[in-house]
Amino acid sequence: MTHYDCKYFLPTDAFKGFCKKSKMLINADDKVCSNYEKIPKCKHCTHFTRHEIDLGRCMQTAITFADLKAVTCDDFSWR
């Protein structure tokens, strides 16, 4: 798990970002800290089936990105 999958990570560019909780600059690929809280993403959902490295299907119908944030999805269910 990395900061990139954290609820409090705010990206500033492709490599680093800002932690909304600690107010510090962090690298996106660094290991998580004590503020880590997993954000709902398609790759963490029971309805997601991966077909390629970054792509998959939701409920076997819609093609979606694995890293797509699912905070507004009514059907999201943690894996």
Phi, psi and omega per residue, in radians:
M1 nan 2.472 -3.136
T2 -2.240 3.001 3.112
H3 -1.044 -0.465 -3.107
Y4 -1.031 -0.477 -3.132
D5 -1.695 0.229 -3.083
C6 -1.641 2.515 3.122
K7 -1.073 -0.527 -3.049
Y8 -1.675 0.044 -3.119
F9 -1.448 2.197 3.087
L10 -2.059 1.858 -3.085
P11 -1.184 2.430 3.049
T12 -1.893 -0.413 2.991
D13 -2.762 -2.906 -3.057
A14 -1.256 -0.292 -3.019
F15 -2.026 -0.408 -3.080
K16 -2.433 2.996 -3.131
G17 -2.825 -2.936 -3.043
F18 -2.144 2.311 3.063
C19 -1.503 2.071 -3.107
K20 -1.221 -0.290 -3.130
K21 -1.621 -0.853 -3.103
S22 -1.558 -0.223 -3.135
K23 1.126 0.515 -3.128
M24 -1.999 2.693 3.005
L25 -1.361 2.392 -3.114
I26 -2.439 2.709 3.042
N27 -1.437 2.376 -3.074
A28 -1.077 -0.596 -3.068
D29 -1.604 0.028 3.109
D30 -1.230 2.742 3.085
K31 -1.126 2.695 -3.044
V32 -1.179 2.760 3.126
C33 -1.903 -2.992 -3.097
S34 -1.219 -0.274 3.123
N35 -1.505 -0.033 -3.028
Y36 -1.051 2.304 2.996
E37 -2.469 2.074 -3.047
K38 -1.091 2.314 3.108
I39 -1.620 2.479 3.093
P40 -1.113 2.081 3.059
K41 -2.297 2.730 -3.112
C42 -0.935 -0.664 -3.101
K43 -1.150 -0.282 3.123
H44 -1.715 0.100 -3.041
C45 -1.725 2.538 3.110
T46 -1.191 -0.388 -3.104
H47 -1.490 -0.119 -3.084
F48 -1.595 2.281 3.057
T49 -2.110 2.065 -3.104
R50 -1.338 2.317 3.100
H51 -2.030 -0.483 3.078
E52 -2.381 -3.125 -3.090
I53 -1.005 -0.849 -3.071
D54 -1.941 -0.017 -3.081
L55 -2.142 2.734 3.074
G56 -2.875 -2.930 3.140
R57 -2.163 2.488 3.043
C58 -1.738 2.133 -3.141
M59 0.955 0.555 3.106
Q60 1.077 0.268 3.140
T61 -2.146 -1.129 -3.043
A62 -1.414 2.312 3.044
I63 -1.395 2.333 -3.099
T64 -2.543 2.824 3.067
F65 -1.440 2.481 3.140
A66 -1.110 -0.622 -3.112
D67 -1.562 0.185 3.121
L68 -1.176 2.263 3.123
K69 -1.244 2.334 -3.061
A70 -1.972 0.569 -3.069
V71 -1.179 -0.387 -3.141
T72 -1.879 0.118 -3.111
C73 -1.405 2.136 3.128
D74 -1.252 -0.392 -3.084
D75 -1.688 0.036 -3.104
F76 -1.092 2.368 3.098
S77 -2.514 2.157 -3.098
W78 -1.025 2.391 3.066
R79 -1.381 nan nan
